[in-house]
Amino acid sequence: GAGVSQSPSNKVTEKGKDVELRCDPISGHTALYWYRQRLGQGLEFLIYFQGNSAPDKSGLPSDRFSAERTGESVSTLTIQRTQQEDSAVYLCASSSGTPWRETQYFGPGTRLLVL
Amino acid sequence: AQKVTQAQTEISVVEKEDVTLDCVYETRDTTYYLFWYKQPPSGELVFLIRRNSFDEQNEISGRYSWNFQKSTSSFNFTITASQVVDSAVYFCALGTAANQAGTALIFGKGTTLSVSS
């Protein structure tokens, strides 16, 4: 497809379980971003990739969160030992060129519910 | 420090009314970019406009228009003759090199627009 895709669309898990969220960026986009959006809130930056390196991990809320990216392609965000406060929509975006100059295009998000 | 303020949390209008969504930003950089996104109830953020700091021309796209004023550090968004389909959360965002390592855009908290028929 032409846009950013994310899977799964929805994920329900039990507290303490690990989850893996996937993002497929727009083909050719070198930059990839993960954000978190809690219900009724704004966007919270988590991590940014340029290619497969992550120059900015400053937004990861704890060491339970990690992310990786294969080349300039798919990225996975992993949350270990999930907690109820991890419940949110996780949004992925991608862009070309210099991140702060270029438009970020967003995927539909993964809605995570931790019971 | 860089910051984006969307002071209007919620706005309710009746169809065909004009509505302006305010966005005020803070940055010490002379080169920066401003963006508006729309997030309808479906949840996906939709890009609306990107403007760089050197282009102060206002822009019109159909019923949408944007007023960029560097003197007041504002980038306001007006919807003319609003429609029910305009109901969404609208986010203003700032991109600036001052965020080292290309940190993602700085988003405002959003304005929820409700248009009733």
HADDOCK unambig.tbl for C-alpha pairs under 7 A between the chains (distance, minus, plus):
assign (segid A and resid 33 and name CA) (segid B and resid 104 and name CA) 7.00 0.50 0.50
assign (segid A and resid 41 and name CA) (segid B and resid 109 and name CA) 6.76 0.50 0.50
assign (segid A and resid 42 and name CA) (segid B and resid 108 and name CA) 6.98 0.50 0.50
assign (segid A and resid 42 and name CA) (segid B and resid 109 and name CA) 4.61 0.50 0.50
assign (segid A and resid 42 and name CA) (segid B and resid 110 and name CA) 6.30 0.50 0.50
assign (segid A and resid 43 and name CA) (segid B and resid 107 and name CA) 6.60 0.50 0.50
assign (segid A and resid 45 and name CA) (segid B and resid 104 and name CA) 6.77 0.50 0.50
assign (segid A and resid 48 and name CA) (segid B and resid 103 and name CA) 6.62 0.50 0.50
assign (segid A and resid 48 and name CA) (segid B and resid 104 and name CA) 6.86 0.50 0.50
assign (segid A and resid 55 and name CA) (segid B and resid 101 and name CA) 5.75 0.50 0.50
assign (segid A and resid 56 and name CA) (segid B and resid 101 and name CA) 6.04 0.50 0.50
assign (segid A and resid 56 and name CA) (segid B and resid 103 and name CA) 6.35 0.50 0.50
assign (segid A and resid 99 and name CA) (segid B and resid 102 and name CA) 5.47 0.50 0.50
assign (segid A and resid 99 and name CA) (segid B and resid 104 and name CA) 6.77 0.50 0.50
assign (segid A and resid 100 and name CA) (segid B and resid 95 and name CA) 4.42 0.50 0.50
assign (segid A and resid 100 and name CA) (segid B and resid 96 and name CA) 5.53 0.50 0.50
assign (segid A and resid 100 and name CA) (segid B and resid 97 and name CA) 6.38 0.50 0.50
assign (segid A and resid 100 and name CA) (segid B and resid 102 and name CA) 5.88 0.50 0.50
assign (segid A and resid 100 and name CA) (segid B and resid 104 and name CA) 6.50 0.50 0.50
assign (segid A and resid 100 and name CA) (segid B and resid 105 and name CA) 6.26 0.50 0.50
assign (segid A and resid 101 and name CA) (segid B and resid 33 and name CA) 6.04 0.50 0.50
assign (segid A and resid 101 and name CA) (segid B and resid 95 and name CA) 6.15 0.50 0.50
assign (segid A and resid 103 and name CA) (segid B and resid 50 and name CA) 6.91 0.50 0.50
assign (segid A and resid 105 and name CA) (segid B and resid 47 and name CA) 6.85 0.50 0.50
assign (segid A and resid 106 and name CA) (segid B and resid 44 and name CA) 6.83 0.50 0.50
assign (segid A and resid 106 and name CA) (segid B and resid 45 and name CA) 5.84 0.50 0.50
assign (segid A and resid 107 and name CA) (segid B and resid 44 and name CA) 6.37 0.50 0.50
assign (segid A and resid 108 and name CA) (segid B and resid 43 and name CA) 6.50 0.50 0.50
assign (segid A and resid 108 and name CA) (segid B and resid 44 and name CA) 4.54 0.50 0.50
assign (segid A and resid 109 and name CA) (segid B and resid 44 and name CA) 6.83 0.50 0.50
